[in-house]
Amino acid sequence: MKLKLLLYLIIPCSLFSQSRKNNTIDLITIKYETGIDSLIYKNQNIQKNKDGILGWRVQLTFKSTKEEIKKTRRKFIKLYPEIPSYLTYDPPYYRICVGNHRTKLEAMKLNNYIRKNYIEAYPVKKIITRSLLKN
């Protein structure tokens, strides 16, 4: 009885098992659509033509008047002189962004560091000059 049960299990398994012919290794070939290479080169050229790369900064606040935003920036520079700050104007608001980070995680660390003084701060994507980014 045990022998019959064993044969019933082994024979179907041996029928579906893989076999190698002449112990050769099959090479993997990658096939992709034509034009992929040109898209990669096009993307590389676009990145080179930008003034920098896509990175992250922490936006502290935005105000409608330049005087208010300058006051906020001066306060930030007094509290955190080691962190670079940038004032930009995107109509109709002036914005203060700080830091230069490659990843959102790094920006979140800075956000948590300054959170006690700037509750409304949050990470934003920005084009950052390569020379400003840390290695």
N, CA, C and O atoms as a DFTB+ gen file, in Angstrom:
540 C
 N C O
     1  1       0.825      -1.192       0.000
     2  2       0.000       0.000       0.000
     3  2       0.870       1.257       0.000
     4  3       0.619       2.202      -0.749
     5  1       1.905       1.251       0.860
     6  2       2.798       2.400       0.937
     7  2       3.565       2.593      -0.367
     8  3       3.825       3.721      -0.783
     9  1       3.920       1.495      -0.998
    10  2       4.655       1.566      -2.249
    11  2       3.800       2.188      -3.348
    12  3       4.277       3.016      -4.124
    13  1       2.537       1.782      -3.407
    14  2       1.631       2.352      -4.404
    15  2       1.443       3.848      -4.179
    16  3       1.447       4.629      -5.131
    17  1       1.280       4.241      -2.940
    18  2       1.115       5.659      -2.612
    19  2       2.356       6.454      -3.003
    20  3       2.253       7.555      -3.543
    21  1       3.520       5.893      -2.730
    22  2       4.775       6.538      -3.083
    23  2       4.909       6.689      -4.603
    24  3       5.341       7.734      -5.088
    25  1       4.541       5.655      -5.345
    26  2       4.594       5.715      -6.812
    27  2       3.615       6.757      -7.357
    28  3       3.930       7.457      -8.319
    29  1       2.465       6.860      -6.767
    30  2       1.471       7.838      -7.217
    31  2       1.970       9.272      -7.000
    32  3       1.605      10.177      -7.750
    33  1       2.787       9.473      -5.994
    34  2       3.329      10.803      -5.734
    35  2       4.561      11.116      -6.582
    36  3       4.713      12.244      -7.051
    37  1       5.425      10.149      -6.781
    38  2       6.691      10.368      -7.488
    39  2       6.494      10.485      -8.996
    40  3       7.082      11.369      -9.620
    41  1       5.696       9.631      -9.585
    42  2       5.536       9.623     -11.045
    43  2       4.983      10.955     -11.563
    44  3       5.551      11.486     -12.518
    45  1       3.916      11.529     -10.999
    46  2       3.450      12.828     -11.520
    47  2       4.476      13.946     -11.331
    48  3       4.601      14.833     -12.176
    49  1       5.198      13.898     -10.230
    50  2       6.217      14.928      -9.991
    51  2       7.325      14.835     -11.010
    52  3       7.826      15.858     -11.476
    53  1       7.718      13.623     -11.364
    54  2       8.806      13.463     -12.334
    55  2       8.359      13.885     -13.730
    56  3       9.192      14.298     -14.537
    57  1       7.091      13.792     -14.027
    58  2       6.599      14.207     -15.342
    59  2       6.653      15.732     -15.514
    60  3       6.863      16.230     -16.620
    61  1       6.466      16.458     -14.422
    62  2       6.426      17.912     -14.498
    63  2       7.740      18.584     -14.091
    64  3       7.828      19.812     -14.088
    65  1       8.729      17.817     -13.758
    66  2       9.999      18.417     -13.349
    67  2      10.751      18.943     -14.571
    68  3      10.507      18.518     -15.700
    69  1      11.660      19.869     -14.322
    70  2      12.438      20.465     -15.404
    71  2      13.661      19.609     -15.680
    72  3      14.220      18.974     -14.785
    73  1      14.049      19.612     -16.908
    74  2      15.269      18.889     -17.253
    75  2      16.189      19.825     -18.015
    76  3      15.733      20.712     -18.735
    77  1      17.483      19.622     -17.851
    78  2      18.495      20.407     -18.560
    79  2      19.040      19.570     -19.698
    80  3      19.292      18.372     -19.569
    81  1      19.206      20.237     -20.796
    82  2      19.769      19.547     -21.939
    83  2      21.252      19.872     -22.011
    84  3      21.620      21.044     -22.103
    85  1      22.071      18.906     -21.973
    86  2      23.526      19.028     -22.126
    87  2      24.146      19.950     -21.082
    88  3      25.229      20.484     -21.318
    89  1      23.509      20.152     -19.957
    90  2      24.032      21.007     -18.881
    91  2      24.428      22.403     -19.369
    92  3      25.424      22.952     -18.899
    93  1      23.692      22.969     -20.274
    94  2      23.984      24.317     -20.763
    95  2      23.156      25.331     -19.987
    96  3      22.062      25.036     -19.508
    97  1      23.694      26.499     -19.881
    98  2      23.001      27.578     -19.179
    99  2      22.379      28.495     -20.220
   100  3      23.061      28.976     -21.125
   101  1      21.103      28.728     -20.086
   102  2      20.420      29.625     -21.018
   103  2      20.745      31.064     -20.670
   104  3      20.746      31.434     -19.496
   105  1      21.019      31.875     -21.672
   106  2      21.293      33.284     -21.466
   107  2      19.992      34.064     -21.442
   108  3      19.041      33.738     -22.153
   109  1      19.964      35.076     -20.633
   110  2      18.779      35.920     -20.545
   111  2      18.916      37.048     -21.563
   112  3      19.932      37.741     -21.606
   113  1      17.914      37.215     -22.353
   114  2      17.922      38.326     -23.306
   115  2      16.840      39.311     -22.895
   116  3      15.719      38.931     -22.559
   117  1      17.204      40.579     -22.931
   118  2      16.263      41.628     -22.556
   119  2      15.745      42.272     -23.830
   120  3      16.519      42.743     -24.664
   121  1      14.457      42.287     -23.965
   122  2      13.833      42.909     -25.129
   123  2      13.029      44.101     -24.655
   124  3      12.266      43.996     -23.694
   125  1      13.191      45.217     -25.311
   126  2      12.396      46.386     -24.998
   127  2      12.055      47.117     -26.283
   128  3      12.660      46.890     -27.330
   129  1      11.096      47.975     -26.181
   130  2      10.610      48.669     -27.358
   131  2      11.676      49.587     -27.933
   132  3      12.530      50.111     -27.219
   133  1      11.601      49.763     -29.224
   134  2      12.526      50.698     -29.859
   135  2      12.166      52.106     -29.422
   136  3      10.993      52.436     -29.247
   137  1      13.173      52.922     -29.249
   138  2      12.941      54.299     -28.820
   139  2      13.204      54.531     -27.350
   140  3      13.262      55.681     -26.915
   141  1      13.367      53.470     -26.566
   142  2      13.647      53.632     -25.137
   143  2      14.989      54.337     -24.946
   144  3      15.109      55.228     -24.105
   145  1      16.001      53.936     -25.727
   146  2      17.315      54.569     -25.614
   147  2      17.234      56.065     -25.877
   148  3      17.854      56.863     -25.174
   149  1      16.464      56.438     -26.895
   150  2      16.360      57.871     -27.206
   151  2      15.654      58.628     -26.085
   152  3      15.982      59.787     -25.829
   153  1      14.697      58.001     -25.415
   154  2      14.033      58.653     -24.283
   155  2      14.994      58.838     -23.105
   156  3      14.954      59.859     -22.417
   157  1      15.850      57.851     -22.882
   158  2      16.839      57.963     -21.805
   159  2      17.791      59.111     -22.092
   160  3      18.076      59.913     -21.203
   161  1      18.291      59.202     -23.328
   162  2      19.197      60.296     -23.690
   163  2      18.492      61.651     -23.610
   164  3      19.084      62.643     -23.186
   165  1      17.235      61.680     -24.018
   166  2      16.475      62.932     -23.949
   167  2      16.312      63.387     -22.502
   168  3      16.456      64.574     -22.208
   169  1      16.013      62.458     -21.599
   170  2      15.874      62.791     -20.182
   171  2      17.200      63.291     -19.607
   172  3      17.220      64.245     -18.830
   173  1      18.296      62.654     -19.984
   174  2      19.606      63.094     -19.518
   175  2      19.911      64.515     -19.997
   176  3      20.457      65.317     -19.240
   177  1      19.570      64.826     -21.231
   178  2      19.799      66.177     -21.753
   179  2      18.940      67.208     -21.044
   180  3      19.393      68.325     -20.795
   181  1      17.711      66.852     -20.719
   182  2      16.825      67.761     -19.986
   183  2      17.408      68.045     -18.610
   184  3      17.409      69.190     -18.158
   185  1      17.904      67.004     -17.940
   186  2      18.499      67.192     -16.617
   187  2      19.735      68.077     -16.679
   188  3      19.959      68.886     -15.778
   189  1      20.550      67.935     -17.741
   190  2      21.748      68.761     -17.891
   191  2      21.392      70.220     -18.136
   192  3      22.101      71.114     -17.675
   193  1      20.302      70.472     -18.858
   194  2      19.918      71.841     -19.200
   195  2      19.265      72.592     -18.047
   196  3      19.202      73.821     -18.065
   197  1      18.781      71.867     -17.051
   198  2      18.208      72.537     -15.882
   199  2      19.333      73.171     -15.086
   200  3      20.495      72.791     -15.228
   201  1      18.988      74.127     -14.258
   202  2      19.996      74.770     -13.421
   203  2      20.410      73.893     -12.250
   204  3      21.343      74.240     -11.525
   205  1      19.758      72.798     -12.052
   206  2      20.074      71.915     -10.931
   207  2      19.298      70.626     -11.050
   208  3      18.868      70.232     -12.135
   209  1      19.126      69.979      -9.918
   210  2      18.365      68.734      -9.883
   211  2      17.189      68.880      -8.927
   212  3      17.164      69.776      -8.084
   213  1      16.236      68.001      -9.072
   214  2      15.047      68.052      -8.225
   215  2      15.419      67.590      -6.823
   216  3      15.872      66.462      -6.629
   217  1      15.225      68.467      -5.855
   218  2      15.545      68.163      -4.469
   219  2      14.421      68.627      -3.560
   220  3      13.298      68.859      -4.006
   221  1      14.734      68.756      -2.293
   222  2      13.729      69.117      -1.293
   223  2      14.219      70.252      -0.409
   224  3      15.392      70.315      -0.041
   225  1      13.309      71.134      -0.080
   226  2      13.521      72.180       0.916
   227  2      12.316      72.187       1.841
   228  3      11.300      71.547       1.570
   229  1      12.448      72.921       2.938
   230  2      11.329      73.046       3.869
   231  2      10.792      74.463       3.745
   232  3      11.515      75.438       3.948
   233  1       9.517      74.560       3.411
   234  2       8.881      75.876       3.310
   235  2       8.380      76.276       4.684
   236  3       7.561      75.584       5.289
   237  1       8.885      77.410       5.172
   238  2       8.495      77.881       6.501
   239  2       7.116      78.499       6.479
   240  3       6.228      78.117       7.241
   241  1       6.953      79.463       5.589
   242  2       5.694      80.193       5.545
   243  2       5.587      80.939       4.227
   244  3       6.542      80.991       3.451
   245  1       4.426      81.513       3.982
   246  2       4.255      82.403       2.846
   247  2       3.409      83.589       3.293
   248  3       2.476      83.443       4.083
   249  1       3.747      84.748       2.781
   250  2       3.051      85.993       3.135
   251  2       2.794      86.787       1.867
   252  3       3.420      86.556       0.832
   253  1       1.874      87.716       1.963
   254  2       1.543      88.522       0.788
   255  2       2.395      89.784       0.667
   256  3       2.481      90.369      -0.413
   257  1       3.023      90.207       1.760
   258  2       3.850      91.417       1.681
   259  2       5.313      91.083       1.950
   260  3       5.633      90.185       2.728
   261  1       6.176      91.818       1.296
   262  2       7.609      91.570       1.396
   263  2       8.150      91.917       2.781
   264  3       9.075      91.260       3.257
   265  1       7.596      92.927       3.430
   266  2       8.067      93.336       4.756
   267  2       7.839      92.237       5.784
   268  3       8.712      91.963       6.606
   269  1       6.669      91.607       5.740
   270  2       6.363      90.531       6.688
   271  2       7.305      89.347       6.501
   272  3       7.799      88.772       7.471
   273  1       7.546      88.993       5.250
   274  2       8.370      87.820       4.973
   275  2       9.825      88.069       5.331
   276  3      10.517      87.155       5.778
   277  1      10.302      89.305       5.138
   278  2      11.682      89.633       5.511
   279  2      11.865      89.562       7.022
   280  3      12.916      89.140       7.504
   281  1      10.870      89.963       7.751
   282  2      10.919      89.892       9.216
   283  2      11.013      88.432       9.671
   284  3      11.777      88.097      10.576
   285  1      10.237      87.591       9.038
   286  2      10.259      86.163       9.369
   287  2      11.612      85.544       9.015
   288  3      12.135      84.714       9.759
   289  1      12.167      85.946       7.890
   290  2      13.462      85.411       7.473
   291  2      14.581      85.834       8.441
   292  3      15.443      85.029       8.794
   293  1      14.554      87.099       8.861
   294  2      15.564      87.568       9.820
   295  2      15.500      86.774      11.123
   296  3      16.528      86.422      11.701
   297  1      14.281      86.499      11.573
   298  2      14.097      85.716      12.796
   299  2      14.672      84.312      12.620
   300  3      15.333      83.788      13.517
   301  1      14.416      83.707      11.459
   302  2      14.930      82.365      11.195
   303  2      16.460      82.362      11.172
   304  3      17.083      81.466      11.742
   305  1      17.064      83.350      10.522
   306  2      18.526      83.412      10.437
   307  2      19.148      83.576      11.818
   308  3      20.223      83.034      12.077
   309  1      18.489      84.314      12.707
   310  2      18.996      84.450      14.083
   311  2      18.908      83.127      14.830
   312  3      19.816      82.780      15.585
   313  1      17.823      82.387      14.627
   314  2      17.645      81.111      15.327
   315  2      18.530      79.999      14.755
   316  3      19.087      79.198      15.505
   317  1      18.656      79.954      13.442
   318  2      19.382      78.875      12.766
   319  2      20.343      79.452      11.723
   320  3      20.055      79.379      10.529
   321  1      21.459      80.013      12.138
   322  2      22.376      80.634      11.176
   323  2      23.072      79.625      10.253
   324  3      23.551      80.005       9.184
   325  1      23.135      78.361      10.642
   326  2      23.824      77.357       9.835
   327  2      22.977      76.815       8.685
   328  3      23.504      76.146       7.797
   329  1      21.675      77.093       8.688
   330  2      20.770      76.578       7.659
   331  2      20.523      77.674       6.624
   332  3      20.073      78.761       6.985
   333  1      20.807      77.412       5.344
   334  2      20.575      78.426       4.317
   335  2      19.078      78.670       4.102
   336  3      18.271      77.741       4.157
   337  1      18.725      79.924       3.860
   338  2      17.316      80.265       3.620
   339  2      17.197      80.999       2.286
   340  3      18.118      81.697       1.863
   341  1      16.053      80.830       1.635
   342  2      15.815      81.398       0.313
   343  2      14.449      82.061       0.288
   344  3      13.449      81.466       0.690
   345  1      14.416      83.291      -0.185
   346  2      13.172      84.033      -0.324
   347  2      12.803      84.037      -1.797
   348  3      13.604      84.453      -2.634
   349  1      11.610      83.584      -2.122
   350  2      11.144      83.555      -3.511
   351  2       9.785      84.233      -3.607
   352  3       9.054      84.362      -2.624
   353  1       9.476      84.659      -4.818
   354  2       8.187      85.285      -5.061
   355  2       7.456      84.497      -6.134
   356  3       7.872      84.475      -7.292
   357  1       6.378      83.856      -5.747
   358  2       5.472      83.175      -6.664
   359  2       4.136      83.884      -6.516
   360  3       3.429      83.675      -5.531
   361  1       3.781      84.728      -7.493
   362  2       2.588      85.574      -7.332
   363  2       1.386      84.782      -6.854
   364  3       1.108      83.710      -7.393
   365  1       0.687      85.264      -5.887
   366  2       0.767      86.551      -5.208
   367  2       1.508      86.507      -3.869
   368  3       1.393      87.442      -3.077
   369  1       2.268      85.433      -3.601
   370  2       2.877      85.280      -2.277
   371  2       4.406      85.249      -2.331
   372  3       5.009      84.814      -3.312
   373  1       5.007      85.727      -1.240
   374  2       6.438      85.561      -0.987
   375  2       6.579      84.327      -0.117
   376  3       5.781      84.108       0.794
   377  1       7.593      83.521      -0.396
   378  2       7.784      82.265       0.337
   379  2       9.208      82.179       0.862
   380  3      10.149      82.656       0.228
   381  1       9.352      81.560       2.036
   382  2      10.667      81.273       2.594
   383  2      10.848      79.767       2.631
   384  3      10.079      79.042       3.262
   385  1      11.891      79.313       1.935
   386  2      12.256      77.897       1.955
   387  2      13.661      77.792       2.523
   388  3      14.497      78.666       2.296
   389  1      13.917      76.725       3.259
   390  2      15.215      76.554       3.901
   391  2      15.772      75.163       3.613
   392  3      15.028      74.211       3.380
   393  1      17.114      75.072       3.634
   394  2      17.793      73.792       3.455
   395  2      17.968      73.419       2.003
   396  3      17.342      73.998       1.116
   397  1      18.822      72.449       1.773
   398  2      19.086      71.868       0.455
   399  2      19.249      70.371       0.645
   400  3      20.261      69.918       1.181
   401  1      18.266      69.604       0.213
   402  2      18.291      68.157       0.468
   403  2      17.972      67.379      -0.789
   404  3      17.188      67.820      -1.629
   405  1      18.593      66.213      -0.907
   406  2      18.330      65.336      -2.056
   407  2      17.030      64.545      -1.861
   408  3      16.294      64.323      -2.822
   409  1      16.751      64.126      -0.647
   410  2      15.602      63.259      -0.406
   411  2      14.591      63.926       0.527
   412  3      14.909      64.848       1.278
   413  1      13.389      63.431       0.448
   414  2      12.332      63.941       1.314
   415  2      12.610      63.591       2.773
   416  3      12.248      64.348       3.673
   417  1      13.247      62.454       3.007
   418  2      13.570      62.035       4.374
   419  2      14.495      63.050       5.047
   420  3      14.296      63.391       6.213
   421  1      15.509      63.536       4.315
   422  2      16.415      64.541       4.870
   423  2      15.654      65.827       5.180
   424  3      15.886      66.460       6.209
   425  1      14.745      66.208       4.285
   426  2      13.941      67.413       4.510
   427  2      13.016      67.235       5.713
   428  3      12.782      68.184       6.461
   429  1      12.492      66.031       5.901
   430  2      11.633      65.766       7.054
   431  2      12.419      65.875       8.360
   432  3      11.885      66.334       9.370
   433  1      13.682      65.454       8.344
   434  2      14.519      65.588       9.541
   435  2      14.699      67.060       9.894
   436  3      14.594      67.442      11.060
   437  1      14.971      67.887       8.879
   438  2      15.097      69.329       9.117
   439  2      13.769      69.897       9.595
   440  3      13.740      70.737      10.495
   441  1      12.686      69.452       9.008
   442  2      11.357      69.918       9.404
   443  2      11.096      69.613      10.882
   444  3      10.582      70.461      11.611
   445  1      11.444      68.417      11.317
   446  2      11.262      68.057      12.725
   447  2      12.173      68.872      13.639
   448  3      11.807      69.178      14.774
   449  1      13.354      69.219      13.144
   450  2      14.308      70.004      13.921
   451  2      13.797      71.431      14.170
   452  3      13.983      71.975      15.259
   453  1      13.163      72.028      13.175
   454  2      12.701      73.420      13.313
   455  2      11.229      73.510      13.696
   456  3      10.693      74.611      13.821
   457  1      10.577      72.388      13.881
   458  2       9.129      72.342      14.145
   459  2       8.723      73.135      15.393
   460  3       7.628      73.696      15.430
   461  1       9.572      73.189      16.398
   462  2       9.186      73.878      17.633
   463  2       8.991      75.380      17.426
   464  3       8.209      76.006      18.142
   465  1       9.697      75.964      16.451
   466  2       9.567      77.394      16.173
   467  2       8.688      77.698      14.960
   468  3       8.138      78.794      14.849
   469  1       8.555      76.735      14.058
   470  2       7.771      76.934      12.835
   471  2       6.822      75.753      12.651
   472  3       7.144      74.774      11.978
   473  1       5.664      75.866      13.255
   474  2       4.700      74.767      13.267
   475  2       4.130      74.486      11.876
   476  3       3.835      73.338      11.542
   477  1       3.976      75.536      11.068
   478  2       3.348      75.365       9.762
   479  2       4.325      74.951       8.663
   480  3       3.925      74.883       7.500
   481  1       5.583      74.673       8.982
   482  2       6.588      74.295       7.989
   483  2       6.299      72.904       7.423
   484  3       5.788      72.021       8.112
   485  1       6.646      72.741       6.133
   486  2       6.471      71.443       5.482
   487  2       7.430      71.318       4.301
   488  3       7.821      72.333       3.725
   489  1       7.825      70.072       3.919
   490  2       8.763      69.866       2.814
   491  2       8.112      70.140       1.459
   492  3       6.938      69.838       1.242
   493  1       8.910      70.725       0.546
   494  2       8.449      70.999      -0.812
   495  2       9.546      70.619      -1.802
   496  3      10.732      70.684      -1.480
   497  1       9.144      70.222      -3.005
   498  2      10.108      69.913      -4.059
   499  2      10.568      71.211      -4.707
   500  3       9.764      72.099      -4.988
   501  1      11.875      71.309      -4.939
   502  2      12.459      72.480      -5.585
   503  2      13.624      72.039      -6.457
   504  3      14.246      71.009      -6.201
   505  1      13.916      72.828      -7.491
   506  2      15.127      72.620      -8.281
   507  2      16.273      73.259      -7.515
   508  3      16.242      74.452      -7.213
   509  1      17.285      72.455      -7.203
   510  2      18.405      72.917      -6.387
   511  2      19.693      72.785      -7.198
   512  3      19.934      71.757      -7.832
   513  1      20.505      73.819      -7.173
   514  2      21.791      73.789      -7.861
   515  2      22.664      72.699      -7.248
   516  3      22.709      72.543      -6.028
   517  1      23.353      71.950      -8.095
   518  2      24.159      70.820      -7.629
   519  2      25.220      71.246      -6.620
   520  3      25.523      70.502      -5.688
   521  1      25.782      72.427      -6.799
   522  2      26.842      72.866      -5.899
   523  2      26.327      73.122      -4.479
   524  3      27.107      73.103      -3.527
   525  1      25.024      73.361      -4.333
   526  2      24.456      73.613      -3.007
   527  2      24.161      72.322      -2.248
   528  3      24.040      72.337      -1.023
   529  1      24.047      71.220      -2.959
   530  2      23.734      69.953      -2.316
   531  2      24.973      69.347      -1.682
   532  3      26.073      69.421      -2.230
   533  1      24.772      68.748      -0.519
   534  2      25.866      68.045       0.142
   535  2      26.066      66.711      -0.554
   536  3      25.115      66.147      -1.095
   537  1      27.287      66.203      -0.548
   538  2      27.574      64.914      -1.187
   539  2      26.924      63.850      -0.431
   540  3      27.035      62.679      -0.793
